[in-house]
Amino acid sequence: MSSARAVFLDRDGTIIEDPGYLRLPEQVRLLPNAAAAIGRLNAAGLLAIVVTNQSAIARGLASEADYLATAHRLGALLEERGARLDAHFHCPHHPAFGGSCDCRKPGPLLYRRAAERFGIDLAASWWVGDRLRDVEAASVLGGSGILLAAPGSVDAPDRKKEFRVVPDLAAAVEVILHYLPRP
């Protein structure tokens, strides 16, 4: 029986600044309060798992090694601040560059892989991101989605009404911890 609870986090624009196509570890810059927010998830016993689309790989703008180096840098920055990510899952594909795949968000495949690996109860988990595609799987998998208010977002305003909208990751974590069942 699955019993672990997770918070599935988008990376770019949610935990770190989104410079476009991230390639170099030096480009990784934490957003304000992101490390503290993730640290609160860690302290609450929730798994903090990154699920991210990285089409720069399909586009030939970055390699798998580049992705792994930036993921390592993110982990180091968080560790310096007393926080950690429990896992990273990424989709390196893009439909316009190599065809479609089953792992690209908002599809549920990467979340199901995480659930299998960690014994996660998806219906008791949360999705947080700055784009609808980051949180839409919550509707399919039975969890809860929180959308970060992204300046200049092109996401459909009528679809945003399906999810709670907050200003940043720290506010999202506040909501999650508020609704977390007490022992």
C-alpha positions as CSV (number, residue, x, y, z in Angstrom):
1,M,0.0,0.0,0.0
2,S,1.3,3.5,-0.9
3,S,1.6,5.8,2.1
4,A,4.3,8.3,1.4
5,R,3.2,11.8,0.5
6,A,5.1,14.0,-2.0
7,V,5.2,17.5,-3.3
8,F,6.0,17.4,-7.0
9,L,7.9,20.6,-7.8
10,D,8.6,22.2,-11.2
11,R,12.1,23.5,-11.4
12,D,12.4,26.6,-13.6
13,G,10.3,29.5,-12.3
14,T,9.3,27.6,-9.2
15,I,12.6,26.8,-7.3
16,I,15.1,28.6,-9.5
17,E,15.1,31.5,-11.9
18,D,14.0,30.7,-15.4
19,P,16.7,32.0,-17.8
20,G,15.2,30.3,-20.8
21,Y,17.2,27.2,-21.8
22,L,19.4,26.4,-18.7
23,R,22.6,24.8,-19.7
24,L,25.3,25.8,-17.3
25,P,25.5,25.1,-13.5
26,E,26.5,28.7,-13.0
27,Q,23.1,29.8,-14.4
28,V,21.3,28.1,-11.4
29,R,19.9,30.8,-9.1
30,L,17.5,30.0,-6.3
31,L,14.4,32.1,-6.1
32,P,13.9,34.0,-2.9
33,N,12.7,31.7,0.0
34,A,12.7,28.6,-2.2
35,A,15.3,26.8,0.0
36,A,13.5,27.6,3.2
37,A,10.2,26.4,1.7
38,I,11.8,23.1,0.6
39,G,13.3,22.8,4.0
40,R,9.9,23.1,5.6
41,L,8.6,20.2,3.3
42,N,11.6,18.1,4.5
43,A,10.9,18.9,8.1
44,A,7.3,17.9,7.7
45,G,8.3,14.5,6.3
46,L,7.1,15.2,2.7
47,L,9.1,14.0,-0.2
48,A,10.3,17.0,-2.3
49,I,10.6,15.7,-5.9
50,V,11.4,17.8,-9.0
51,V,9.6,16.9,-12.2
52,T,10.7,19.0,-15.1
53,N,10.4,19.3,-18.9
54,Q,13.9,20.0,-20.4
55,S,13.3,20.4,-24.1
56,A,16.7,22.1,-24.5
57,I,18.1,18.5,-24.7
58,A,15.8,17.6,-27.6
59,R,16.6,21.0,-29.3
60,G,20.3,20.3,-29.1
61,L,20.9,23.3,-26.8
62,A,21.9,21.2,-23.8
63,S,23.0,17.6,-23.1
64,E,22.0,15.1,-20.5
65,A,25.4,15.8,-18.8
66,D,24.4,19.5,-18.7
67,Y,21.1,18.6,-17.1
68,L,22.8,16.4,-14.5
69,A,25.4,19.2,-13.8
70,T,22.6,21.8,-13.2
71,A,20.7,19.3,-11.0
72,H,23.8,18.7,-9.0
73,R,24.3,22.5,-8.6
74,L,20.7,22.9,-7.5
75,G,21.2,20.2,-4.9
76,A,24.4,21.8,-3.6
77,L,22.7,25.2,-3.3
78,L,19.8,23.7,-1.3
79,E,22.1,21.6,0.9
80,E,24.1,24.8,1.8
81,R,20.8,26.2,3.1
82,G,19.7,23.1,5.0
83,A,17.2,21.7,2.4
84,R,17.2,18.8,0.0
85,L,15.3,17.4,-3.0
86,D,14.6,13.7,-2.7
87,A,14.7,13.0,-6.5
88,H,14.7,14.6,-9.9
89,F,12.7,13.3,-12.9
90,H,13.0,15.0,-16.3
91,C,11.6,14.7,-19.8
92,P,14.3,15.5,-22.4
93,H,11.8,15.4,-25.3
94,H,9.8,17.9,-27.3
95,P,7.1,17.1,-29.8
96,A,8.6,19.5,-32.4
97,F,12.1,18.0,-32.0
98,G,12.0,14.2,-32.3
99,G,8.3,13.5,-31.8
100,S,6.0,12.9,-28.9
101,C,6.7,10.9,-25.8
102,D,4.9,9.6,-22.7
103,C,7.0,11.4,-20.1
104,R,6.4,15.1,-21.0
105,K,4.3,17.1,-18.5
106,P,1.4,17.3,-18.1
107,G,1.4,13.6,-18.7
108,P,1.4,11.4,-15.6
109,L,4.3,9.0,-16.5
110,L,7.1,10.6,-14.5
111,Y,4.8,11.0,-11.5
112,R,3.8,7.3,-11.7
113,R,7.5,6.4,-11.8
114,A,8.2,8.4,-8.7
115,A,5.2,6.8,-7.0
116,E,6.5,3.4,-7.8
117,R,10.1,4.2,-6.7
118,F,9.1,5.8,-3.4
119,G,5.7,4.2,-2.6
120,I,3.9,7.5,-2.9
121,D,0.1,7.9,-2.5
122,L,-0.5,10.2,-5.4
123,A,-4.0,11.1,-4.2
124,A,-2.4,12.5,-1.0
125,S,0.3,14.4,-2.8
126,W,0.7,18.0,-4.2
127,W,1.8,19.5,-7.4
128,V,3.4,23.0,-7.5
129,G,4.5,25.0,-10.5
130,D,4.3,28.2,-12.5
131,R,2.6,26.8,-15.5
132,L,-0.6,24.8,-15.9
133,R,1.3,21.9,-17.4
134,D,3.1,21.6,-14.0
135,V,0.0,21.0,-12.0
136,E,-2.5,19.4,-14.4
137,A,-1.5,15.9,-13.5
138,A,-2.9,16.5,-10.1
139,S,-6.4,16.4,-11.6
140,V,-5.7,13.1,-13.4
141,L,-4.0,11.4,-10.5
142,G,-6.2,12.7,-7.7
143,G,-3.9,15.0,-5.9
144,S,-4.0,18.8,-5.3
145,G,-2.3,21.4,-7.5
146,I,-1.1,24.8,-6.6
147,L,-0.2,27.3,-9.4
148,L,2.3,30.0,-8.8
149,A,1.3,33.4,-10.2
150,A,3.8,33.7,-13.1
151,P,4.1,37.3,-14.4
152,G,3.1,37.4,-18.0
153,S,1.8,33.8,-18.0
154,V,0.2,32.8,-21.3
155,D,-1.8,30.0,-19.5
156,A,-5.6,30.1,-20.1
157,P,-7.1,32.2,-17.3
158,D,-10.3,30.0,-17.2
159,R,-8.1,26.9,-16.6
160,K,-6.3,28.6,-13.7
161,K,-9.6,28.6,-11.8
162,E,-9.2,24.8,-11.3
163,F,-6.2,25.4,-9.0
164,R,-5.3,27.5,-6.0
165,V,-3.0,30.3,-7.2
166,V,-0.4,31.7,-4.8
167,P,2.5,34.2,-5.4
168,D,5.5,31.8,-4.8
169,L,6.8,28.5,-3.5
170,A,6.9,29.7,0.1
171,A,3.1,30.5,-0.1
172,A,2.4,27.2,-1.7
173,V,4.2,25.3,1.1
174,E,2.2,27.3,3.7
175,V,-1.0,26.1,2.1
176,I,0.3,22.5,1.9
177,L,1.3,22.5,5.6
178,H,-2.0,24.0,6.6
179,Y,-3.9,21.1,5.0
180,L,-1.5,18.4,6.1
181,P,-3.2,16.0,8.5
182,R,-1.9,16.4,12.1
183,P,-0.7,13.3,13.9
